[in-house]
Every structure is written in structure tokens, then in C-alpha cells.
């Protein structure tokens, strides 16, 4: 996925066909669990649980350091990975 520097990044993780909603969904960036209280700020997660569980990772004002591998890891399903490239508008 390619996004422009300074824009809002919205990564969406969808869990379907699960016998029950996952008790937790962990988001990581370059194999490190994302800390939503970090000094970087502007990073949040919204999770809607149900027959289909959807988790949104929102990153405000994307910067170069936000590039890399993102992983969504539901506690009762296989993880999914996405590579994000933050571009300087070129």
C-alpha cells in the first residue's frame, strides 16, 4: 500500500468465519506491538466485534518512519500482513 506523507493511514483487518469474535486483536509495526500511548501520538484503533469483526488502525499525519510491515493478529485467527510505503508526494 502506498500513501502520501502527511495523510491519514487507515488499515482495516476483517475477521470472518470465526466461531466467536476474537477476544483481542494485536496490531504490530515491523514486528513490534504498537503502543497507542507513545509520544508519536495520532495512532488509534477502533474494533467492532460481531459475526464479522473489523479492526481499524488509524495513523494521523503519516511520516517516513510509519513505512514498513504492519500485522493484524487476532487471538483466534491467522495474522495478516501488509507492507506500507509512505511517499513524499512524488
PDB file with one MODEL, atoms N, CA, C and O in Angstrom:
MODEL        1
ATOM      1  N   UNK A   1       0.845  -1.166   0.000  1.00  0.00           N
ATOM      2  CA  UNK A   1       0.000   0.000   0.000  1.00  0.00           C
ATOM      3  C   UNK A   1       0.896   1.237   0.000  1.00  0.00           C
ATOM      4  O   UNK A   1       1.902   1.291   0.708  1.00  0.00           O
ATOM      5  N   UNK A   2       0.519   2.223  -0.799  1.00  0.00           N
ATOM      6  CA  UNK A   2       1.277   3.470  -0.891  1.00  0.00           C
ATOM      7  C   UNK A   2       0.398   4.617  -0.409  1.00  0.00           C
ATOM      8  O   UNK A   2      -0.745   4.753  -0.845  1.00  0.00           O
ATOM      9  N   UNK A   3       0.930   5.445   0.495  1.00  0.00           N
ATOM     10  CA  UNK A   3       0.192   6.619   0.958  1.00  0.00           C
ATOM     11  C   UNK A   3       1.127   7.821   0.941  1.00  0.00           C
ATOM     12  O   UNK A   3       2.349   7.678   0.980  1.00  0.00           O
ATOM     13  N   UNK A   4       0.539   8.992   0.881  1.00  0.00           N
ATOM     14  CA  UNK A   4       1.322  10.224   0.879  1.00  0.00           C
ATOM     15  C   UNK A   4       1.658  10.663   2.295  1.00  0.00           C
ATOM     16  O   UNK A   4       0.849  10.541   3.214  1.00  0.00           O
ATOM     17  N   UNK A   5       2.872  11.178   2.447  1.00  0.00           N
ATOM     18  CA  UNK A   5       3.314  11.733   3.724  1.00  0.00           C
ATOM     19  C   UNK A   5       2.319  12.804   4.165  1.00  0.00           C
ATOM     20  O   UNK A   5       1.879  13.619   3.354  1.00  0.00           O
ATOM     21  N   UNK A   6       1.966  12.800   5.454  1.00  0.00           N
ATOM     22  CA  UNK A   6       1.044  13.792   5.992  1.00  0.00           C
ATOM     23  C   UNK A   6      -0.416  13.387   5.933  1.00  0.00           C
ATOM     24  O   UNK A   6      -1.259  14.036   6.552  1.00  0.00           O
ATOM     25  N   UNK A   7      -0.732  12.329   5.203  1.00  0.00           N
ATOM     26  CA  UNK A   7      -2.131  11.900   5.113  1.00  0.00           C
ATOM     27  C   UNK A   7      -2.467  10.946   6.257  1.00  0.00           C
ATOM     28  O   UNK A   7      -1.590  10.546   7.022  1.00  0.00           O
ATOM     29  N   UNK A   8      -3.738  10.589   6.362  1.00  0.00           N
ATOM     30  CA  UNK A   8      -4.181   9.648   7.384  1.00  0.00           C
ATOM     31  C   UNK A   8      -4.185   8.240   6.800  1.00  0.00           C
ATOM     32  O   UNK A   8      -4.744   7.996   5.730  1.00  0.00           O
ATOM     33  N   UNK A   9      -3.556   7.329   7.515  1.00  0.00           N
ATOM     34  CA  UNK A   9      -3.500   5.935   7.089  1.00  0.00           C
ATOM     35  C   UNK A   9      -4.582   5.170   7.849  1.00  0.00           C
ATOM     36  O   UNK A   9      -4.686   5.279   9.070  1.00  0.00           O
ATOM     37  N   UNK A  10      -5.387   4.395   7.119  1.00  0.00           N
ATOM     38  CA  UNK A  10      -6.438   3.583   7.728  1.00  0.00           C
ATOM     39  C   UNK A  10      -6.240   2.147   7.261  1.00  0.00           C
ATOM     40  O   UNK A  10      -6.548   1.818   6.116  1.00  0.00           O
ATOM     41  N   UNK A  11      -5.727   1.289   8.142  1.00  0.00           N
ATOM     42  CA  UNK A  11      -5.568  -0.128   7.834  1.00  0.00           C
ATOM     43  C   UNK A  11      -6.741  -0.866   8.458  1.00  0.00           C
ATOM     44  O   UNK A  11      -7.093  -0.619   9.611  1.00  0.00           O
ATOM     45  N   UNK A  12      -7.347  -1.776   7.696  1.00  0.00           N
ATOM     46  CA  UNK A  12      -8.540  -2.476   8.154  1.00  0.00           C
ATOM     47  C   UNK A  12      -8.290  -3.971   8.174  1.00  0.00           C
ATOM     48  O   UNK A  12      -7.811  -4.546   7.198  1.00  0.00           O
ATOM     49  N   UNK A  13      -8.618  -4.593   9.295  1.00  0.00           N
ATOM     50  CA  UNK A  13      -8.457  -6.037   9.480  1.00  0.00           C
ATOM     51  C   UNK A  13      -9.855  -6.621   9.681  1.00  0.00           C
ATOM     52  O   UNK A  13     -10.580  -6.203  10.584  1.00  0.00           O
ATOM     53  N   UNK A  14     -10.235  -7.593   8.838  1.00  0.00           N
ATOM     54  CA  UNK A  14     -11.560  -8.202   8.909  1.00  0.00           C
ATOM     55  C   UNK A  14     -11.422  -9.668   9.283  1.00  0.00           C
ATOM     56  O   UNK A  14     -10.687 -10.414   8.636  1.00  0.00           O
ATOM     57  N   UNK A  15     -12.136 -10.082  10.338  1.00  0.00           N
ATOM     58  CA  UNK A  15     -12.123 -11.478  10.783  1.00  0.00           C
ATOM     59  C   UNK A  15     -13.505 -12.057  10.515  1.00  0.00           C
ATOM     60  O   UNK A  15     -14.493 -11.642  11.120  1.00  0.00           O
ATOM     61  N   UNK A  16     -13.564 -13.041   9.580  1.00  0.00           N
ATOM     62  CA  UNK A  16     -14.829 -13.695   9.225  1.00  0.00           C
ATOM     63  C   UNK A  16     -14.742 -15.180   9.551  1.00  0.00           C
ATOM     64  O   UNK A  16     -13.660 -15.718   9.787  1.00  0.00           O
ATOM     65  N   UNK A  17     -15.889 -15.824   9.560  1.00  0.00           N
ATOM     66  CA  UNK A  17     -15.987 -17.282   9.718  1.00  0.00           C
ATOM     67  C   UNK A  17     -15.326 -17.768  11.008  1.00  0.00           C
ATOM     68  O   UNK A  17     -14.747 -18.853  11.041  1.00  0.00           O
ATOM     69  N   UNK A  18     -15.411 -16.978  12.050  1.00  0.00           N
ATOM     70  CA  UNK A  18     -14.857 -17.349  13.338  1.00  0.00           C
ATOM     71  C   UNK A  18     -16.019 -17.787  14.238  1.00  0.00           C
ATOM     72  O   UNK A  18     -17.078 -17.160  14.217  1.00  0.00           O
ATOM     73  N   UNK A  19     -15.834 -18.866  15.039  1.00  0.00           N
ATOM     74  CA  UNK A  19     -16.940 -19.308  15.888  1.00  0.00           C
ATOM     75  C   UNK A  19     -17.387 -18.252  16.899  1.00  0.00           C
ATOM     76  O   UNK A  19     -18.534 -18.259  17.344  1.00  0.00           O
ATOM     77  N   UNK A  20     -16.478 -17.347  17.259  1.00  0.00           N
ATOM     78  CA  UNK A  20     -16.801 -16.239  18.158  1.00  0.00           C
ATOM     79  C   UNK A  20     -15.860 -15.089  17.844  1.00  0.00           C
ATOM     80  O   UNK A  20     -14.789 -15.304  17.276  1.00  0.00           O
ATOM     81  N   UNK A  21     -16.248 -13.860  18.208  1.00  0.00           N
ATOM     82  CA  UNK A  21     -15.342 -12.729  17.955  1.00  0.00           C
ATOM     83  C   UNK A  21     -14.021 -12.945  18.699  1.00  0.00           C
ATOM     84  O   UNK A  21     -14.015 -13.477  19.809  1.00  0.00           O
ATOM     85  N   UNK A  22     -12.900 -12.532  18.089  1.00  0.00           N
ATOM     86  CA  UNK A  22     -11.610 -12.689  18.778  1.00  0.00           C
ATOM     87  C   UNK A  22     -11.585 -11.871  20.063  1.00  0.00           C
ATOM     88  O   UNK A  22     -11.970 -10.702  20.062  1.00  0.00           O
ATOM     89  N   UNK A  23     -11.125 -12.491  21.183  1.00  0.00           N
ATOM     90  CA  UNK A  23     -11.026 -11.729  22.441  1.00  0.00           C
ATOM     91  C   UNK A  23     -10.122 -10.509  22.310  1.00  0.00           C
ATOM     92  O   UNK A  23     -10.353  -9.495  22.969  1.00  0.00           O
ATOM     93  N   UNK A  24      -9.092 -10.597  21.465  1.00  0.00           N
ATOM     94  CA  UNK A  24      -8.214  -9.441  21.267  1.00  0.00           C
ATOM     95  C   UNK A  24      -7.632  -9.477  19.864  1.00  0.00           C
ATOM     96  O   UNK A  24      -7.517 -10.533  19.243  1.00  0.00           O
ATOM     97  N   UNK A  25      -7.270  -8.295  19.381  1.00  0.00           N
ATOM     98  CA  UNK A  25      -6.576  -8.146  18.098  1.00  0.00           C
ATOM     99  C   UNK A  25      -5.369  -7.259  18.375  1.00  0.00           C
ATOM    100  O   UNK A  25      -5.510  -6.133  18.852  1.00  0.00           O
ATOM    101  N   UNK A  26      -4.186  -7.774  18.072  1.00  0.00           N
ATOM    102  CA  UNK A  26      -2.950  -7.028  18.303  1.00  0.00           C
ATOM    103  C   UNK A  26      -2.428  -6.519  16.956  1.00  0.00           C
ATOM    104  O   UNK A  26      -2.294  -7.289  16.005  1.00  0.00           O
ATOM    105  N   UNK A  27      -2.139  -5.233  16.883  1.00  0.00           N
ATOM    106  CA  UNK A  27      -1.517  -4.639  15.701  1.00  0.00           C
ATOM    107  C   UNK A  27      -0.029  -4.458  15.994  1.00  0.00           C
ATOM    108  O   UNK A  27       0.350  -4.043  17.089  1.00  0.00           O
ATOM    109  N   UNK A  28       0.808  -4.772  15.008  1.00  0.00           N
ATOM    110  CA  UNK A  28       2.242  -4.544  15.172  1.00  0.00           C
ATOM    111  C   UNK A  28       2.805  -3.844  13.941  1.00  0.00           C
ATOM    112  O   UNK A  28       2.249  -3.933  12.846  1.00  0.00           O
ATOM    113  N   UNK A  29       3.913  -3.151  14.144  1.00  0.00           N
ATOM    114  CA  UNK A  29       4.629  -2.440  13.074  1.00  0.00           C
ATOM    115  C   UNK A  29       6.076  -2.898  13.131  1.00  0.00           C
ATOM    116  O   UNK A  29       6.753  -2.712  14.142  1.00  0.00           O
ATOM    117  N   UNK A  30       6.551  -3.499  12.042  1.00  0.00           N
ATOM    118  CA  UNK A  30       7.913  -4.057  11.982  1.00  0.00           C
ATOM    119  C   UNK A  30       8.191  -4.991  13.166  1.00  0.00           C
ATOM    120  O   UNK A  30       9.241  -4.915  13.804  1.00  0.00           O
ATOM    121  N   UNK A  31       7.231  -5.867  13.439  1.00  0.00           N
ATOM    122  CA  UNK A  31       7.312  -6.919  14.462  1.00  0.00           C
ATOM    123  C   UNK A  31       7.296  -6.410  15.898  1.00  0.00           C
ATOM    124  O   UNK A  31       7.561  -7.182  16.819  1.00  0.00           O
ATOM    125  N   UNK A  32       6.991  -5.123  16.115  1.00  0.00           N
ATOM    126  CA  UNK A  32       6.856  -4.584  17.471  1.00  0.00           C
ATOM    127  C   UNK A  32       5.395  -4.190  17.691  1.00  0.00           C
ATOM    128  O   UNK A  32       4.794  -3.508  16.861  1.00  0.00           O
ATOM    129  N   UNK A  33       4.830  -4.630  18.825  1.00  0.00           N
ATOM    130  CA  UNK A  33       3.442  -4.277  19.119  1.00  0.00           C
ATOM    131  C   UNK A  33       3.304  -2.762  19.186  1.00  0.00           C
ATOM    132  O   UNK A  33       4.145  -2.079  19.771  1.00  0.00           O
ATOM    133  N   UNK A  34       2.243  -2.243  18.585  1.00  0.00           N
ATOM    134  CA  UNK A  34       2.034  -0.793  18.541  1.00  0.00           C
ATOM    135  C   UNK A  34       1.608  -0.295  19.915  1.00  0.00           C
ATOM    136  O   UNK A  34       0.708  -0.850  20.544  1.00  0.00           O
ATOM    137  N   UNK A  35       2.278   0.768  20.370  1.00  0.00           N
ATOM    138  CA  UNK A  35       1.976   1.402  21.647  1.00  0.00           C
ATOM    139  C   UNK A  35       1.126   2.641  21.347  1.00  0.00           C
ATOM    140  O   UNK A  35       1.616   3.613  20.773  1.00  0.00           O
ATOM    141  N   UNK A  36      -0.145   2.595  21.739  1.00  0.00           N
ATOM    142  CA  UNK A  36      -1.064   3.695  21.422  1.00  0.00           C
ATOM    143  C   UNK A  36      -0.840   4.916  22.302  1.00  0.00           C
ATOM    144  O   UNK A  36      -1.402   5.978  22.036  1.00  0.00           O
ATOM    145  N   UNK A  37      -0.021   4.780  23.352  1.00  0.00           N
ATOM    146  CA  UNK A  37       0.284   5.909  24.235  1.00  0.00           C
ATOM    147  C   UNK A  37       1.674   6.482  23.957  1.00  0.00           C
ATOM    148  O   UNK A  37       2.210   7.221  24.782  1.00  0.00           O
ATOM    149  N   UNK A  38       2.258   6.154  22.816  1.00  0.00           N
ATOM    150  CA  UNK A  38       3.617   6.601  22.519  1.00  0.00           C
ATOM    151  C   UNK A  38       3.648   8.114  22.292  1.00  0.00           C
ATOM    152  O   UNK A  38       2.614   8.724  22.022  1.00  0.00           O
ATOM    153  N   UNK A  39       4.834   8.718  22.401  1.00  0.00           N
ATOM    154  CA  UNK A  39       4.957  10.163  22.184  1.00  0.00           C
ATOM    155  C   UNK A  39       4.604  10.570  20.751  1.00  0.00           C
ATOM    156  O   UNK A  39       4.304  11.736  20.495  1.00  0.00           O
ATOM    157  N   UNK A  40       4.638   9.611  19.814  1.00  0.00           N
ATOM    158  CA  UNK A  40       4.318   9.925  18.427  1.00  0.00           C
ATOM    159  C   UNK A  40       2.908  10.492  18.326  1.00  0.00           C
ATOM    160  O   UNK A  40       2.680  11.437  17.571  1.00  0.00           O
ATOM    161  N   UNK A  41       1.962   9.937  19.068  1.00  0.00           N
ATOM    162  CA  UNK A  41       0.586  10.423  19.050  1.00  0.00           C
ATOM    163  C   UNK A  41      -0.111  10.169  17.728  1.00  0.00           C
ATOM    164  O   UNK A  41       0.529   9.799  16.744  1.00  0.00           O
ATOM    165  N   UNK A  42      -1.419  10.367  17.701  1.00  0.00           N
ATOM    166  CA  UNK A  42      -2.187  10.239  16.469  1.00  0.00           C
ATOM    167  C   UNK A  42      -2.394   8.821  15.995  1.00  0.00           C
ATOM    168  O   UNK A  42      -2.766   8.610  14.841  1.00  0.00           O
ATOM    169  N   UNK A  43      -2.160   7.826  16.863  1.00  0.00           N
ATOM    170  CA  UNK A  43      -2.333   6.424  16.478  1.00  0.00           C
ATOM    171  C   UNK A  43      -3.440   5.836  17.350  1.00  0.00           C
ATOM    172  O   UNK A  43      -3.375   5.901  18.578  1.00  0.00           O
ATOM    173  N   UNK A  44      -4.452   5.266  16.707  1.00  0.00           N
ATOM    174  CA  UNK A  44      -5.559   4.703  17.472  1.00  0.00           C
ATOM    175  C   UNK A  44      -6.132   3.487  16.758  1.00  0.00           C
ATOM    176  O   UNK A  44      -5.890   3.269  15.571  1.00  0.00           O
ATOM    177  N   UNK A  45      -6.898   2.701  17.510  1.00  0.00           N
ATOM    178  CA  UNK A  45      -7.548   1.511  16.970  1.00  0.00           C
ATOM    179  C   UNK A  45      -9.018   1.546  17.347  1.00  0.00           C
ATOM    180  O   UNK A  45      -9.382   1.887  18.472  1.00  0.00           O
ATOM    181  N   UNK A  46      -9.854   1.188  16.385  1.00  0.00           N
ATOM    182  CA  UNK A  46     -11.285   1.030  16.625  1.00  0.00           C
ATOM    183  C   UNK A  46     -11.616  -0.401  16.220  1.00  0.00           C
ATOM    184  O   UNK A  46     -11.313  -0.814  15.101  1.00  0.00           O
ATOM    185  N   UNK A  47     -12.237  -1.163  17.121  1.00  0.00           N
ATOM    186  CA  UNK A  47     -12.603  -2.540  16.819  1.00  0.00           C
ATOM    187  C   UNK A  47     -14.093  -2.727  17.042  1.00  0.00           C
ATOM    188  O   UNK A  47     -14.629  -2.389  18.097  1.00  0.00           O
ATOM    189  N   UNK A  48     -14.759  -3.276  16.015  1.00  0.00           N
ATOM    190  CA  UNK A  48     -16.187  -3.572  16.090  1.00  0.00           C
ATOM    191  C   UNK A  48     -16.331  -5.078  16.061  1.00  0.00           C
ATOM    192  O   UNK A  48     -16.044  -5.712  15.045  1.00  0.00           O
ATOM    193  N   UNK A  49     -16.786  -5.674  17.196  1.00  0.00           N
ATOM    194  CA  UNK A  49     -16.907  -7.128  17.285  1.00  0.00           C
ATOM    195  C   UNK A  49     -18.327  -7.566  16.920  1.00  0.00           C
ATOM    196  O   UNK A  49     -19.304  -6.879  17.219  1.00  0.00           O
ATOM    197  N   UNK A  50     -18.413  -8.724  16.269  1.00  0.00           N
ATOM    198  CA  UNK A  50     -19.702  -9.282  15.882  1.00  0.00           C
ATOM    199  C   UNK A  50     -19.478 -10.532  15.055  1.00  0.00           C
ATOM    200  O   UNK A  50     -18.411 -11.141  15.131  1.00  0.00           O
ATOM    201  N   UNK A  51     -20.484 -10.929  14.253  1.00  0.00           N
ATOM    202  CA  UNK A  51     -20.326 -12.089  13.367  1.00  0.00           C
ATOM    203  C   UNK A  51     -19.105 -11.887  12.471  1.00  0.00           C
ATOM    204  O   UNK A  51     -18.356 -12.821  12.185  1.00  0.00           O
ATOM    205  N   UNK A  52     -18.931 -10.645  12.042  1.00  0.00           N
ATOM    206  CA  UNK A  52     -17.711 -10.247  11.331  1.00  0.00           C
ATOM    207  C   UNK A  52     -17.066  -9.167  12.204  1.00  0.00           C
ATOM    208  O   UNK A  52     -17.684  -8.138  12.478  1.00  0.00           O
ATOM    209  N   UNK A  53     -15.836  -9.400  12.635  1.00  0.00           N
ATOM    210  CA  UNK A  53     -15.128  -8.432  13.470  1.00  0.00           C
ATOM    211  C   UNK A  53     -14.216  -7.600  12.581  1.00  0.00           C
ATOM    212  O   UNK A  53     -13.472  -8.134  11.758  1.00  0.00           O
ATOM    213  N   UNK A  54     -14.283  -6.287  12.757  1.00  0.00           N
ATOM    214  CA  UNK A  54     -13.466  -5.367  11.961  1.00  0.00           C
ATOM    215  C   UNK A  54     -12.653  -4.501  12.911  1.00  0.00           C
ATOM    216  O   UNK A  54     -13.192  -3.903  13.842  1.00  0.00           O
ATOM    217  N   UNK A  55     -11.348  -4.443  12.663  1.00  0.00           N
ATOM    218  CA  UNK A  55     -10.461  -3.592  13.456  1.00  0.00           C
ATOM    219  C   UNK A  55      -9.777  -2.600  12.518  1.00  0.00           C
ATOM    220  O   UNK A  55      -9.205  -2.981  11.497  1.00  0.00           O
ATOM    221  N   UNK A  56      -9.847  -1.329  12.884  1.00  0.00           N
ATOM    222  CA  UNK A  56      -9.229  -0.264  12.087  1.00  0.00           C
ATOM    223  C   UNK A  56      -8.039   0.303  12.841  1.00  0.00           C
ATOM    224  O   UNK A  56      -8.162   0.688  14.003  1.00  0.00           O
ATOM    225  N   UNK A  57      -6.893   0.354  12.184  1.00  0.00           N
ATOM    226  CA  UNK A  57      -5.724   1.038  12.734  1.00  0.00           C
ATOM    227  C   UNK A  57      -5.624   2.379  12.016  1.00  0.00           C
ATOM    228  O   UNK A  57      -5.451   2.429  10.798  1.00  0.00           O
ATOM    229  N   UNK A  58      -5.733   3.460  12.777  1.00  0.00           N
ATOM    230  CA  UNK A  58      -5.684   4.803  12.199  1.00  0.00           C
ATOM    231  C   UNK A  58      -4.394   5.490  12.619  1.00  0.00           C
ATOM    232  O   UNK A  58      -4.063   5.553  13.803  1.00  0.00           O
ATOM    233  N   UNK A  59      -3.671   6.003  11.630  1.00  0.00           N
ATOM    234  CA  UNK A  59      -2.422   6.728  11.892  1.00  0.00           C
ATOM    235  C   UNK A  59      -2.549   8.103  11.241  1.00  0.00           C
ATOM    236  O   UNK A  59      -2.617   8.217  10.018  1.00  0.00           O
ATOM    237  N   UNK A  60      -2.581   9.151  12.079  1.00  0.00           N
ATOM    238  CA  UNK A  60      -2.711  10.520  11.587  1.00  0.00           C
ATOM    239  C   UNK A  60      -1.349  11.036  11.119  1.00  0.00           C
ATOM    240  O   UNK A  60      -0.312  10.660  11.665  1.00  0.00           O
ATOM    241  N   UNK A  61      -1.366  11.887  10.119  1.00  0.00           N
ATOM    242  CA  UNK A  61      -0.163  12.581   9.650  1.00  0.00           C
ATOM    243  C   UNK A  61       0.997  11.607   9.432  1.00  0.00           C
ATOM    244  O   UNK A  61       2.027  11.685  10.102  1.00  0.00           O
ATOM    245  N   UNK A  62       0.810  10.702   8.496  1.00  0.00           N
ATOM    246  CA  UNK A  62       1.822   9.674   8.208  1.00  0.00           C
ATOM    247  C   UNK A  62       3.182  10.310   7.943  1.00  0.00           C
ATOM    248  O   UNK A  62       3.288  11.351   7.294  1.00  0.00           O
ATOM    249  N   UNK A  63       4.213   9.657   8.461  1.00  0.00           N
ATOM    250  CA  UNK A  63       5.588  10.125   8.262  1.00  0.00           C
ATOM    251  C   UNK A  63       6.430   8.967   7.735  1.00  0.00           C
ATOM    252  O   UNK A  63       5.983   7.820   7.702  1.00  0.00           O
ATOM    253  N   UNK A  64       7.652   9.286   7.324  1.00  0.00           N
ATOM    254  CA  UNK A  64       8.541   8.266   6.746  1.00  0.00           C
ATOM    255  C   UNK A  64       8.684   7.056   7.669  1.00  0.00           C
ATOM    256  O   UNK A  64       8.696   5.917   7.203  1.00  0.00           O
ATOM    257  N   UNK A  65       8.792   7.302   8.972  1.00  0.00           N
ATOM    258  CA  UNK A  65       9.022   6.210   9.921  1.00  0.00           C
ATOM    259  C   UNK A  65       7.810   5.283  10.054  1.00  0.00           C
ATOM    260  O   UNK A  65       7.915   4.216  10.659  1.00  0.00           O
ATOM    261  N   UNK A  66       6.657   5.681   9.492  1.00  0.00           N
ATOM    262  CA  UNK A  66       5.471   4.816   9.519  1.00  0.00           C
ATOM    263  C   UNK A  66       5.504   3.774   8.407  1.00  0.00           C
ATOM    264  O   UNK A  66       4.659   2.880   8.375  1.00  0.00           O
ATOM    265  N   UNK A  67       6.468   3.879   7.496  1.00  0.00           N
ATOM    266  CA  UNK A  67       6.618   2.858   6.454  1.00  0.00           C
ATOM    267  C   UNK A  67       7.028   1.542   7.107  1.00  0.00           C
ATOM    268  O   UNK A  67       7.633   1.534   8.179  1.00  0.00           O
ATOM    269  N   UNK A  68       6.699   0.443   6.458  1.00  0.00           N
ATOM    270  CA  UNK A  68       7.138  -0.858   6.961  1.00  0.00           C
ATOM    271  C   UNK A  68       6.032  -1.887   6.954  1.00  0.00           C
ATOM    272  O   UNK A  68       5.002  -1.721   6.300  1.00  0.00           O
ATOM    273  N   UNK A  69       6.270  -2.962   7.702  1.00  0.00           N
ATOM    274  CA  UNK A  69       5.359  -4.095   7.741  1.00  0.00           C
ATOM    275  C   UNK A  69       4.379  -3.951   8.904  1.00  0.00           C
ATOM    276  O   UNK A  69       4.785  -3.806  10.057  1.00  0.00           O
ATOM    277  N   UNK A  70       3.103  -3.991   8.591  1.00  0.00           N
ATOM    278  CA  UNK A  70       2.049  -3.963   9.605  1.00  0.00           C
ATOM    279  C   UNK A  70       1.398  -5.336   9.667  1.00  0.00           C
ATOM    280  O   UNK A  70       1.171  -5.973   8.638  1.00  0.00           O
ATOM    281  N   UNK A  71       1.098  -5.787  10.885  1.00  0.00           N
ATOM    282  CA  UNK A  71       0.466  -7.081  11.053  1.00  0.00           C
ATOM    283  C   UNK A  71      -0.721  -6.948  11.992  1.00  0.00           C
ATOM    284  O   UNK A  71      -0.643  -6.318  13.047  1.00  0.00           O
ATOM    285  N   UNK A  72      -1.818  -7.560  11.577  1.00  0.00           N
ATOM    286  CA  UNK A  72      -3.020  -7.659  12.393  1.00  0.00           C
ATOM    287  C   UNK A  72      -3.080  -9.101  12.878  1.00  0.00           C
ATOM    288  O   UNK A  72      -3.116 -10.029  12.070  1.00  0.00           O
ATOM    289  N   UNK A  73      -3.091  -9.294  14.206  1.00  0.00           N
ATOM    290  CA  UNK A  73      -3.056 -10.645  14.782  1.00  0.00           C
ATOM    291  C   UNK A  73      -4.249 -10.875  15.701  1.00  0.00           C
ATOM    292  O   UNK A  73      -4.179 -10.578  16.894  1.00  0.00           O
ATOM    293  N   UNK A  74      -5.361 -11.409  15.150  1.00  0.00           N
ATOM    294  CA  UNK A  74      -6.487 -11.767  16.024  1.00  0.00           C
ATOM    295  C   UNK A  74      -6.080 -12.944  16.908  1.00  0.00           C
ATOM    296  O   UNK A  74      -5.335 -13.821  16.471  1.00  0.00           O
ATOM    297  N   UNK A  75      -6.567 -12.965  18.148  1.00  0.00           N
ATOM    298  CA  UNK A  75      -6.153 -14.011  19.087  1.00  0.00           C
ATOM    299  C   UNK A  75      -6.666 -15.394  18.691  1.00  0.00           C
ATOM    300  O   UNK A  75      -6.138 -16.399  19.167  1.00  0.00           O
ATOM    301  N   UNK A  76      -7.696 -15.470  17.821  1.00  0.00           N
ATOM    302  CA  UNK A  76      -8.237 -16.782  17.446  1.00  0.00           C
ATOM    303  C   UNK A  76      -8.237 -17.012  15.932  1.00  0.00           C
ATOM    304  O   UNK A  76      -9.029 -17.807  15.427  1.00  0.00           O
ATOM    305  N   UNK A  77      -7.350 -16.319  15.203  1.00  0.00           N
ATOM    306  CA  UNK A  77      -7.277 -16.473  13.747  1.00  0.00           C
ATOM    307  C   UNK A  77      -5.850 -16.192  13.279  1.00  0.00           C
ATOM    308  O   UNK A  77      -5.024 -15.677  14.032  1.00  0.00           O
ATOM    309  N   UNK A  78      -5.580 -16.538  12.030  1.00  0.00           N
ATOM    310  CA  UNK A  78      -4.248 -16.327  11.473  1.00  0.00           C
ATOM    311  C   UNK A  78      -3.975 -14.833  11.274  1.00  0.00           C
ATOM    312  O   UNK A  78      -4.881 -14.078  10.921  1.00  0.00           O
ATOM    313  N   UNK A  79      -2.730 -14.407  11.501  1.00  0.00           N
ATOM    314  CA  UNK A  79      -2.386 -12.994  11.283  1.00  0.00           C
ATOM    315  C   UNK A  79      -2.314 -12.667   9.790  1.00  0.00           C
ATOM    316  O   UNK A  79      -2.099 -13.546   8.955  1.00  0.00           O
ATOM    317  N   UNK A  80      -2.495 -11.405   9.482  1.00  0.00           N
ATOM    318  CA  UNK A  80      -2.346 -10.904   8.113  1.00  0.00           C
ATOM    319  C   UNK A  80      -1.352  -9.754   8.129  1.00  0.00           C
ATOM    320  O   UNK A  80      -1.287  -8.977   9.081  1.00  0.00           O
ATOM    321  N   UNK A  81      -0.572  -9.663   7.045  1.00  0.00           N
ATOM    322  CA  UNK A  81       0.491  -8.668   6.955  1.00  0.00           C
ATOM    323  C   UNK A  81       0.274  -7.764   5.741  1.00  0.00           C
ATOM    324  O   UNK A  81      -0.231  -8.202   4.707  1.00  0.00           O
ATOM    325  N   UNK A  82       0.663  -6.506   5.885  1.00  0.00           N
ATOM    326  CA  UNK A  82       0.594  -5.531   4.801  1.00  0.00           C
ATOM    327  C   UNK A  82       1.849  -4.669   4.858  1.00  0.00           C
ATOM    328  O   UNK A  82       2.262  -4.243   5.937  1.00  0.00           O
ATOM    329  N   UNK A  83       2.452  -4.415   3.714  1.00  0.00           N
ATOM    330  CA  UNK A  83       3.612  -3.519   3.639  1.00  0.00           C
ATOM    331  C   UNK A  83       3.120  -2.131   3.226  1.00  0.00           C
ATOM    332  O   UNK A  83       2.409  -1.985   2.232  1.00  0.00           O
ATOM    333  N   UNK A  84       3.508  -1.117   3.999  1.00  0.00           N
ATOM    334  CA  UNK A  84       3.097   0.264   3.743  1.00  0.00           C
ATOM    335  C   UNK A  84       4.321   1.082   3.355  1.00  0.00           C
ATOM    336  O   UNK A  84       5.372   0.991   3.989  1.00  0.00           O
ATOM    337  N   UNK A  85       4.169   1.883   2.304  1.00  0.00           N
ATOM    338  CA  UNK A  85       5.214   2.792   1.847  1.00  0.00           C
ATOM    339  C   UNK A  85       4.672   4.220   1.951  1.00  0.00           C
ATOM    340  O   UNK A  85       3.676   4.553   1.309  1.00  0.00           O
ATOM    341  N   UNK A  86       5.320   5.056   2.751  1.00  0.00           N
ATOM    342  CA  UNK A  86       4.920   6.463   2.860  1.00  0.00           C
ATOM    343  C   UNK A  86       5.751   7.247   1.858  1.00  0.00           C
ATOM    344  O   UNK A  86       6.980   7.252   1.916  1.00  0.00           O
ATOM    345  N   UNK A  87       5.054   7.912   0.931  1.00  0.00           N
ATOM    346  CA  UNK A  87       5.724   8.648  -0.146  1.00  0.00           C
ATOM    347  C   UNK A  87       5.777  10.132   0.153  1.00  0.00           C
ATOM    348  O   UNK A  87       4.923  10.662   0.863  1.00  0.00           O
ATOM    349  N   UNK A  88       6.791  10.805  -0.394  1.00  0.00           N
ATOM    350  CA  UNK A  88       6.931  12.245  -0.206  1.00  0.00           C
ATOM    351  C   UNK A  88       6.143  13.033  -1.242  1.00  0.00           C
ATOM    352  O   UNK A  88       6.508  14.163  -1.566  1.00  0.00           O
ATOM    353  N   UNK A  89       5.064  12.450  -1.769  1.00  0.00           N
ATOM    354  CA  UNK A  89       4.215  13.148  -2.728  1.00  0.00           C
ATOM    355  C   UNK A  89       4.726  13.080  -4.154  1.00  0.00           C
ATOM    356  O   UNK A  89       4.245  13.810  -5.021  1.00  0.00           O
ATOM    357  N   UNK A  90       5.699  12.209  -4.408  1.00  0.00           N
ATOM    358  CA  UNK A  90       6.245  12.095  -5.771  1.00  0.00           C
ATOM    359  C   UNK A  90       5.723  10.847  -6.430  1.00  0.00           C
ATOM    360  O   UNK A  90       6.063  10.568  -7.580  1.00  0.00           O
TER     361      UNK A  90
ENDMDL
END
